[in-house]
Amino acid sequence: MEQLIPYLQILAGLVLLTVGGEFMVRGAVGLALLMGISKVIVGLTIVAAGTSAPEFVVSLNAALAGSGDIAMGNVVGSNIANILLILGAVAVLKPIAASRTTTVRDGGAMLIGTLLFIGFCMFGVIDRWAGLVMLAVLIGMWYFTYKHDKQNPGDASSLHEDEADEVGEAPSGWTKPVVATVVGVVGLTFGADLLVDGGVTVARDFGVSEAVIGLTLVAFGTSLPELAASMVAAFRGHSDVALGNVFGSNLLNLLVIIGGVSVISPISVPAQIAQSDIWIMLAVTVAVLVVAFCAKRIGRIAGAVFMAAYAGYIGMLFA
């Protein structure tokens, strides 16, 4: 029975992270809309931050527990999964429309964040000063995006509004969103503890590195909120929302999660991730932008290729 405990911890952690993430996003969006914050801002910041909350809580928990490899693997693995698995699955279900504005501006921001992150990884440790730079760059990007949407409303701003609409309209009172936010935070906290503890134990039992567990099991688990939100949006005929979700989430994973966690506790970059996985992340980031820009969509064939590439990547990690 004791041998099953780590797997039960992982399962319970995944469930709590998924449910907690959903509650927190809905609660936070509801509170923002009640306070009169525009849907563009809600979609640009709160929805993206909410769906990245599981990654942040898990990475912070892992870093503070001395498992920095899981924290780093979680973020890099989540970004790879978001592009190859989530966009791939959504595109197979329903092709994703990609406007040039969204691809160039939001996708370009994701690419800049990726390059900045990789640059800091070259130091071997992402220290507090690097984390502060990441957070400052993100704030600057958000400000630029907000000013651009305000002066030039179009496809990109409509996409951010759609992201907010997918979560829900403004509630009639404060009670439900407050309760949802609190329940979500509690679920995320306990879910992160269980997932990290179980993941570390499984890694030791199987003799694989914590970085691999972070890149695969933990990364997949923390990407579940994005996967669920994107699949639901696709079923409702808003598959393009998946693109905005992934661009925004990947940017926040790098600049807020790694940036924020490193300010609290500097993160060492595992050799394996520095030598291969960050470059794979860069390659898939460039690939999705090239496909989206050239074809103005991510079709079913591209989606199937993305999913096959993800399966190949996972197989490579365990080979």
C-alpha positions as CSV (number, residue, x, y, z in Angstrom):
1,M,0.0,0.0,0.0
2,E,2.9,2.4,0.8
3,Q,4.1,2.0,-2.8
4,L,0.9,3.4,-4.1
5,I,1.0,6.5,-1.9
6,P,3.2,8.7,-4.2
7,Y,0.9,7.9,-7.2
8,L,-2.2,8.7,-5.1
9,Q,-0.5,12.0,-4.1
10,I,0.2,12.8,-7.8
11,L,-3.4,11.9,-8.8
12,A,-4.9,14.0,-6.0
13,G,-2.5,16.8,-6.7
14,L,-3.5,16.9,-10.4
15,V,-7.2,16.9,-9.5
16,L,-6.8,19.7,-7.0
17,L,-4.6,21.8,-9.4
18,T,-7.2,21.4,-12.2
19,V,-10.2,22.2,-10.0
20,G,-8.4,24.9,-8.0
21,G,-7.1,26.6,-11.2
22,E,-10.6,26.7,-12.6
23,F,-12.1,28.1,-9.4
24,M,-9.4,30.7,-9.1
25,V,-9.7,31.9,-12.7
26,R,-13.5,32.2,-12.5
27,G,-13.3,34.0,-9.2
28,A,-10.6,36.4,-10.2
29,V,-12.3,37.2,-13.5
30,G,-15.6,37.8,-11.7
31,L,-13.9,40.1,-9.2
32,A,-12.2,42.0,-12.0
33,L,-15.4,42.5,-13.9
34,L,-17.3,43.6,-10.8
35,M,-14.6,46.3,-10.3
36,G,-15.2,47.6,-13.8
37,I,-11.9,46.4,-15.3
38,S,-12.3,46.1,-19.1
39,K,-12.5,42.7,-20.7
40,V,-9.4,43.4,-22.8
41,I,-7.3,43.8,-19.6
42,V,-9.0,40.8,-18.0
43,G,-8.2,38.6,-21.0
44,L,-4.7,40.0,-21.4
45,T,-3.6,39.6,-17.7
46,I,-6.0,37.9,-15.3
47,V,-7.1,34.9,-17.5
48,A,-3.5,34.3,-18.6
49,A,-2.2,34.6,-15.1
50,G,-5.0,32.4,-13.7
51,T,-4.3,29.6,-16.1
52,S,-0.6,29.8,-15.2
53,A,-1.3,29.8,-11.4
54,P,-0.8,26.0,-11.1
55,E,2.7,26.3,-12.7
56,F,3.6,29.2,-10.3
57,V,2.4,27.5,-7.1
58,V,4.1,24.2,-8.1
59,S,7.4,25.9,-9.1
60,L,7.5,28.0,-6.0
61,N,6.7,25.0,-3.8
62,A,9.4,23.0,-5.5
63,A,12.1,25.8,-5.3
64,L,11.4,26.4,-1.6
65,A,11.6,22.6,-1.0
66,G,15.0,22.4,-2.6
67,S,13.7,20.8,-5.8
68,G,14.7,23.5,-8.2
69,D,15.0,21.0,-11.1
70,I,11.3,20.3,-10.9
71,A,10.5,24.1,-10.8
72,M,12.6,24.7,-14.0
73,G,11.4,21.5,-15.7
74,N,7.8,22.4,-14.9
75,V,8.0,25.7,-16.8
76,V,10.0,24.5,-19.8
77,G,7.9,21.4,-20.1
78,S,4.7,23.3,-19.8
79,N,5.6,25.7,-22.6
80,I,6.5,22.8,-24.9
81,A,3.2,21.0,-23.9
82,N,1.1,24.2,-24.4
83,I,2.3,24.5,-28.0
84,L,2.6,20.9,-29.2
85,L,-0.1,19.2,-27.1
86,I,-2.7,21.9,-26.5
87,L,-2.6,23.7,-29.8
88,G,-2.1,20.4,-31.6
89,A,-5.2,18.9,-29.9
90,V,-7.3,21.9,-30.5
91,A,-6.3,22.3,-34.1
92,V,-7.1,18.6,-34.8
93,L,-10.5,19.2,-33.2
94,K,-11.1,22.5,-35.1
95,P,-8.5,24.5,-37.1
96,I,-7.3,27.6,-35.2
97,A,-7.6,31.0,-36.9
98,A,-4.5,33.2,-36.4
99,S,-4.6,36.9,-37.3
100,R,-1.3,38.5,-38.2
101,T,-1.7,41.1,-35.4
102,T,-2.1,38.4,-32.8
103,T,0.8,36.4,-34.2
104,V,3.2,39.3,-34.5
105,R,2.4,41.1,-31.3
106,D,1.4,38.5,-28.8
107,G,3.4,35.7,-30.4
108,G,6.4,38.1,-30.7
109,A,6.1,38.9,-27.0
110,M,6.3,35.2,-26.3
111,L,9.4,34.8,-28.5
112,I,11.1,37.8,-26.8
113,G,10.3,36.3,-23.4
114,T,11.7,32.9,-24.5
115,L,14.9,34.5,-25.7
116,L,15.3,36.5,-22.5
117,F,14.8,33.4,-20.4
118,I,17.3,31.4,-22.4
119,G,19.8,34.2,-22.1
120,F,19.5,34.2,-18.3
121,C,19.8,30.3,-18.3
122,M,23.3,30.7,-19.8
123,F,24.4,32.1,-16.4
124,G,23.6,28.7,-14.8
125,V,21.5,30.3,-12.1
126,I,18.6,32.6,-12.4
127,D,19.2,35.0,-9.6
128,R,17.1,37.7,-8.0
129,W,18.3,40.5,-10.2
130,A,17.4,38.4,-13.3
131,G,13.9,37.8,-11.9
132,L,13.4,41.5,-11.3
133,V,14.4,42.2,-14.9
134,M,11.9,39.6,-16.2
135,L,9.1,41.1,-14.2
136,A,9.9,44.6,-15.4
137,V,10.0,43.4,-19.0
138,L,6.6,41.8,-18.6
139,I,5.0,44.9,-17.1
140,G,6.4,46.9,-20.1
141,M,4.9,44.4,-22.5
142,W,1.5,44.6,-20.9
143,Y,1.6,48.3,-20.9
144,F,2.5,48.4,-24.6
145,T,-0.3,45.9,-25.4
146,Y,-2.9,47.8,-23.5
147,K,-2.0,51.1,-25.2
148,H,-2.0,49.4,-28.6
149,D,-5.4,47.8,-28.1
150,K,-6.8,51.0,-26.8
151,Q,-5.6,53.0,-29.8
152,N,-6.0,50.3,-32.5
153,P,-8.9,48.0,-31.5
154,G,-9.0,45.0,-33.8
155,D,-8.5,41.2,-33.9
156,A,-6.0,41.1,-31.0
157,S,-8.2,43.1,-28.6
158,S,-11.3,41.1,-29.6
159,L,-9.3,37.9,-28.9
160,H,-8.6,39.1,-25.3
161,E,-12.3,40.0,-24.9
162,D,-13.2,36.5,-26.1
163,E,-10.8,35.0,-23.5
164,A,-12.6,36.8,-20.8
165,D,-16.0,35.8,-22.2
166,E,-15.0,32.1,-22.2
167,V,-14.6,32.3,-18.4
168,G,-17.9,34.0,-17.8
169,E,-19.8,37.3,-17.5
170,A,-19.8,39.6,-14.5
171,P,-21.5,37.9,-11.5
172,S,-24.4,39.6,-9.7
173,G,-22.7,39.8,-6.3
174,W,-19.3,39.6,-4.6
175,T,-19.9,36.4,-2.6
176,K,-19.5,33.8,-5.3
177,P,-16.3,35.2,-6.9
178,V,-14.7,35.7,-3.5
179,V,-15.5,32.2,-2.4
180,A,-14.3,30.8,-5.7
181,T,-11.0,32.6,-5.5
182,V,-10.4,31.4,-1.9
183,V,-11.3,27.8,-2.8
184,G,-9.1,28.0,-5.9
185,V,-6.1,29.3,-3.9
186,V,-6.5,26.6,-1.3
187,G,-6.9,23.9,-3.9
188,L,-3.8,25.1,-5.8
189,T,-1.7,25.2,-2.6
190,F,-2.6,21.7,-1.4
191,G,-2.4,20.3,-5.0
192,A,1.1,21.7,-5.5
193,D,2.3,20.1,-2.2
194,L,0.9,16.7,-3.2
195,L,2.2,16.8,-6.8
196,V,5.7,17.8,-5.9
197,D,6.0,15.3,-3.0
198,G,4.7,12.5,-5.1
199,G,6.7,13.5,-8.2
200,V,10.0,13.6,-6.2
201,T,9.3,10.1,-4.7
202,V,8.5,8.6,-8.1
203,A,11.6,10.1,-9.6
204,R,13.7,8.5,-7.0
205,D,11.9,5.1,-7.3
206,F,12.5,5.0,-11.0
207,G,15.9,6.4,-11.0
208,V,15.1,9.3,-13.3
209,S,16.1,12.9,-12.6
210,E,13.7,15.4,-11.0
211,A,14.2,17.5,-14.1
212,V,12.6,14.8,-16.3
213,I,9.7,14.5,-13.8
214,G,9.2,18.2,-14.0
215,L,9.4,18.2,-17.8
216,T,6.8,15.5,-18.2
217,L,4.5,14.6,-15.3
218,V,4.4,17.9,-13.5
219,A,4.4,19.9,-16.7
220,F,1.5,18.0,-18.1
221,G,-0.4,18.3,-14.8
222,T,0.0,22.0,-14.5
223,S,-1.0,22.4,-18.2
224,L,-4.4,20.8,-17.6
225,P,-6.2,24.1,-17.0
226,E,-5.0,25.5,-20.3
227,L,-5.9,22.2,-22.1
228,A,-9.4,22.2,-20.5
229,A,-10.1,25.9,-21.2
230,S,-8.8,25.6,-24.8
231,M,-10.8,22.4,-25.6
232,V,-14.0,23.9,-24.2
233,A,-13.4,27.1,-26.3
234,A,-12.9,25.0,-29.4
235,F,-16.2,23.1,-28.8
236,R,-18.0,26.5,-28.5
237,G,-16.5,27.6,-31.9
238,H,-13.8,29.8,-30.4
239,S,-10.7,27.8,-31.2
240,D,-8.7,31.0,-31.8
241,V,-9.0,31.6,-28.0
242,A,-6.6,28.7,-27.5
243,L,-3.9,30.7,-29.4
244,G,-4.3,33.7,-27.1
245,N,-4.3,31.4,-24.0
246,V,-1.1,29.7,-25.0
247,F,0.8,32.8,-26.1
248,G,-0.2,34.6,-22.9
249,S,0.4,31.6,-20.6
250,N,3.8,30.8,-22.1
251,L,5.0,34.4,-21.6
252,L,3.8,34.4,-18.0
253,N,5.4,31.0,-17.3
254,L,8.8,32.4,-18.2
255,L,8.6,35.9,-16.9
256,V,6.2,35.7,-14.0
257,I,6.8,32.2,-12.7
258,I,10.6,31.9,-13.2
259,G,11.0,35.7,-12.6
260,G,8.8,35.7,-9.5
261,V,10.1,32.5,-8.0
262,S,13.7,33.5,-8.6
263,V,13.2,36.8,-6.7
264,I,12.0,34.7,-3.7
265,S,14.5,31.8,-4.2
266,P,17.2,31.8,-6.9
267,I,16.8,28.8,-9.3
268,S,19.7,26.7,-10.6
269,V,19.4,25.6,-14.3
270,P,19.8,21.8,-14.6
271,A,22.5,20.8,-17.1
272,Q,20.0,18.6,-19.1
273,I,17.6,21.5,-19.5
274,A,20.3,24.0,-20.4
275,Q,21.8,21.6,-23.0
276,S,18.6,20.5,-24.8
277,D,15.2,21.3,-23.5
278,I,15.4,25.1,-23.6
279,W,16.5,24.8,-27.3
280,I,13.6,22.5,-28.0
281,M,11.3,25.0,-26.4
282,L,12.7,27.7,-28.6
283,A,12.4,25.5,-31.7
284,V,8.7,24.8,-31.1
285,T,8.0,28.5,-30.3
286,V,9.5,29.5,-33.6
287,A,7.7,26.7,-35.4
288,V,4.2,27.7,-34.2
289,L,4.8,31.3,-35.1
290,V,6.0,30.5,-38.6
291,V,3.0,28.2,-39.2
292,A,0.5,30.8,-37.7
293,F,2.1,33.7,-39.7
294,C,2.5,32.0,-43.0
295,A,-0.8,30.1,-43.1
296,K,-2.9,32.5,-40.9
297,R,-4.2,29.4,-39.2
298,I,-3.1,26.2,-37.5
299,G,-4.9,23.4,-39.5
300,R,-5.6,19.8,-38.6
301,I,-2.4,18.5,-40.4
302,A,-0.2,20.9,-38.5
303,G,-2.0,20.0,-35.3
304,A,-1.4,16.3,-35.9
305,V,2.3,17.0,-36.5
306,F,2.5,19.0,-33.3
307,M,0.9,16.1,-31.3
308,A,3.2,13.5,-32.9
309,A,6.2,15.8,-32.1
310,Y,5.1,15.9,-28.5
311,A,4.9,12.2,-28.2
312,G,8.4,11.9,-29.8
313,Y,9.7,14.4,-27.3
314,I,8.3,12.5,-24.3
315,G,9.7,9.3,-25.7
316,M,13.1,10.9,-26.1
317,L,13.2,12.0,-22.4
318,F,12.6,8.4,-21.2
319,A,14.8,6.7,-23.8
